[in-house]
């Protein structure tokens, strides 16, 4: 347990550029405090001291604003940044090297006992305000965009965004995962978002239609001018006096 706590403190330097000293992290980072309290309450839970485990978990929520059920399983080098409003359910499993931002919920969708919360494999990043619900699995090194609502499995290395969450093109997501091991807040570029692509496609289609309408207007105006000139010529010809033939 203490080796895990030491790693939880050390990993902050890799994922938060604002961190300066170990003392600062140990005394001012609520995410670290929540994990320390959870390590102890989880140990009590495993030893079947259920009430004590829940009591320490409750104290941790009161101190940090982060609610972690003592039954949840959390791996090594997990980082909860800011942390306010994070909720982690009883049967949730968080793998090594995962990162959660404030407002994240790992919740259940059933009142039945048994596995009802998500499983995060190693290296998962979940952006602020995201909700991952149900006994689903988020694959290794996957990313969940801020405010996404995920109710289906997310493949390894993929990125999920939106409500309900949509999986971005897996090849691009894998390329991004290879370029950088860590992406703060699980941010994705606009050209990868399918909703953005759809909007740009509609805008391009609208612009193309506008050009076609302009071309039709020019052709119609030209045709009307030609018809008008022809009518004027016919009218002028009909009014022209006829010459008398010589006898």
C-alpha positions in Angstrom: 0.0 0.0 0.0 2.8 2.4 0.9 4.7 1.7 -2.3 1.5 2.5 -4.2 1.2 5.8 -2.4 4.8 6.7 -3.2 4.1 6.1 -6.9 0.9 8.1 -6.7 2.9 11.1 -5.5 5.8 10.7 -7.9 3.6 10.3 -11.0 2.2 13.8 -10.5 5.4 15.4 -11.7 4.9 13.6 -15.1 1.3 14.8 -15.6 1.1 18.2 -13.9 3.6 20.9 -14.9 2.4 23.0 -12.0 3.8 20.5 -9.5 7.0 21.8 -7.8 7.9 19.7 -4.7 6.9 16.4 -3.1 5.8 18.4 0.0 3.5 20.5 -2.1 1.9 17.5 -3.7 1.5 15.7 -0.4 -0.1 18.6 1.3 -2.2 20.4 -1.4 -3.3 17.8 -4.0 -6.8 16.5 -3.2 -6.5 13.7 -5.8 -3.4 12.4 -4.0 -5.2 12.7 -0.6 -8.2 10.8 -2.0 -6.0 7.9 -3.3 -4.1 7.7 0.0 -7.4 7.4 1.9 -8.8 5.0 -0.6 -5.7 2.7 -0.3 -6.4 2.4 3.4 -10.2 2.1 3.2 -9.8 -0.5 0.4 -7.5 -2.5 2.7 -10.1 -2.4 5.4 -12.8 -3.4 2.9 -10.8 -6.4 1.8 -10.3 -7.4 5.5 -14.1 -7.3 5.8 -14.1 -4.2 8.1 -16.9 -2.8 5.9 -18.2 -0.1 8.1 -14.7 1.3 8.8 -13.9 1.2 5.1 -17.1 3.1 4.3 -16.4 5.6 7.2 -12.9 6.4 5.9 -14.2 6.7 2.4 -16.8 9.1 3.7 -14.2 11.2 5.4 -12.2 11.2 2.2 -15.1 12.6 0.3 -15.7 15.3 2.9 -12.1 16.4 2.7 -11.5 16.2 -1.0 -14.8 16.3 -2.9 -13.8 12.9 -4.5 -16.1 9.9 -3.8 -14.4 6.5 -4.2 -16.2 3.4 -2.9 -13.8 1.4 -0.7 -14.7 -1.7 -2.9 -13.3 -0.1 -6.0 -10.0 -1.5 -7.3 -7.4 1.1 -8.3 -4.0 0.2 -9.9 -0.6 1.8 -9.7 0.4 5.4 -10.7 -3.2 6.6 -11.1 -3.6 10.4 -11.2 -6.8 12.3 -10.3 -6.2 15.9 -11.4 -8.2 18.6 -9.6 -10.7 15.8 -8.7 -13.7 17.7 -7.4 -16.9 15.8 -8.3 -15.2 12.5 -9.2 -17.3 9.5 -8.4 -16.0 5.9 -8.6 -18.4 3.1 -7.9 -18.0 -0.1 -5.9 -17.2 -2.6 -8.7 -15.1 -0.2 -10.8 -11.6 -1.3 -11.8 -9.0 1.2 -12.8 -5.8 -0.1 -14.3 -2.2 1.2 -14.0 -1.2 4.7 -15.3 -4.8 6.0 -15.8 -5.7 9.7 -15.5 -9.1 11.1 -14.4 -10.0 14.8 -14.4 -12.6 16.6 -12.4 -16.3 15.6 -12.7 -15.6 12.1 -14.0 -18.1 9.4 -13.1 -17.5 5.7 -13.2 -21.1 4.7 -12.5 -23.5 1.8 -12.6 -26.7 1.4 -14.6 -28.3 -1.4 -12.6 -29.5 -1.9 -9.1 -28.5 -5.6 -9.2 -25.6 -6.9 -7.3 -22.4 -8.0 -9.1 -20.3 -6.3 -11.6 -22.1 -3.0 -12.6 -19.3 -0.4 -13.0 -16.7 0.1 -15.7 -13.3 -1.4 -16.1 -10.5 0.9 -17.3 -7.4 -0.9 -18.7 -4.0 0.6 -18.3 -3.2 4.1 -19.7 -6.8 5.3 -20.1 -7.3 9.1 -20.0 -10.8 10.4 -19.1 -11.5 14.1 -19.7 -13.3 16.4 -17.4 -17.0 15.8 -16.9 -17.1 12.5 -18.7 -19.5 9.7 -17.6 -18.6 6.1 -18.1 -21.5 4.0 -17.2 -22.2 0.3 -16.8 -20.1 -2.9 -16.7 -18.2 -1.9 -19.9 -14.5 -2.0 -20.7 -12.4 0.9 -21.9 -9.4 -0.6 -23.7 -5.7 0.1 -23.1 -4.5 3.6 -23.9 -8.1 4.7 -24.9 -9.2 8.3 -24.4 -12.6 9.6 -23.4 -13.3 13.2 -24.4 -14.5 15.8 -21.9 -18.3 15.6 -21.1 -18.7 12.4 -23.2 -21.2 9.8 -22.0 -19.9 6.3 -22.7 -22.2 3.3 -22.4 -20.5 0.8 -24.7 -17.1 -0.8 -24.8 -14.2 1.4 -26.2 -11.6 -0.4 -28.2 -7.9 -0.3 -27.3 -6.2 2.9 -28.4 -9.5 4.5 -29.6 -11.0 7.9 -28.7 -14.7 8.3 -27.7 -16.4 11.7 -27.8 -20.0 13.1 -27.6 -23.3 12.2 -26.1 -23.8 9.3 -26.5 -20.1 8.7 -27.2 -19.0 7.9 -30.7 -15.7 6.1 -31.5 -13.4 8.2 -33.7 -11.6 6.6 -36.6 -9.4 4.0 -34.9 -6.4 4.3 -37.1 -6.1 8.0 -36.5 -6.6 7.5 -32.8 -3.9 4.9 -32.7 -1.5 7.2 -34.6 -2.2 9.9 -32.0 -1.6 7.5 -29.2 1.8 6.6 -30.7 2.8 10.2 -31.1 2.1 11.1 -27.4 1.8 8.8 -24.4 -0.3 11.4 -22.6 -3.0 13.8 -23.7 -4.3 16.2 -21.1 -8.1 16.2 -20.8 -8.3 13.7 -23.7 -8.5 16.5 -26.1 -9.0 15.7 -29.8 -8.5 17.9 -32.9 -11.5 19.1 -34.8 -10.6 17.2 -38.0 -11.0 13.9 -36.0 -14.4 14.6 -34.6 -17.1 13.0 -36.8 -19.6 15.7 -35.8 -17.3 18.4 -37.0 -16.6 16.5 -40.2 -20.4 16.2 -40.9 -20.9 19.9 -40.3 -18.0 20.8 -42.6 -19.5 18.5 -45.3 -22.8 20.2 -45.0 -21.2 23.6 -45.3 -19.2 22.5 -48.4 -22.3 21.2 -50.0 -24.2 24.4 -49.2 -21.4 26.4 -50.8 -21.4 24.3 -53.9 -25.1 24.7 -54.3 -24.8 28.5 -53.9 -22.2 28.5 -56.7 -24.6 26.5 -58.9 -27.5 28.9 -58.2 -25.3 31.9 -59.1 -24.3 30.2 -62.4 -28.0 29.5 -63.2 -28.9 33.1 -62.4 -26.2 34.3 -64.8 -27.4 31.9 -67.5 -31.0 32.9 -67.0 -30.2 36.6 -67.1 -28.2 36.1 -70.3 -31.1 34.2 -71.8 -33.7 36.8 -70.9 -31.5 39.6 -72.3 -31.2 37.6 -75.6 -35.0 37.1 -75.8 -35.6 40.8 -75.0 -33.2 41.9 -77.8 -34.9 39.5 -80.2 -38.4 40.9 -79.3 -37.1 44.5 -79.7 -35.7 43.7 -83.1 -39.0 42.0 -84.2 -41.0 45.0 -83.0 -38.7 47.5 -84.8 -39.0 45.5 -88.0 -42.8 45.4 -87.8 -43.1 49.2 -87.4 -40.7 49.9 -90.3 -42.6 51.6 -93.3 -43.0 49.6 -96.5 -41.5 51.0 -99.7 -43.8 51.4 -102.8 -42.9 49.5 -105.9 -42.4 51.4 -109.2 -44.9 51.0 -111.9 
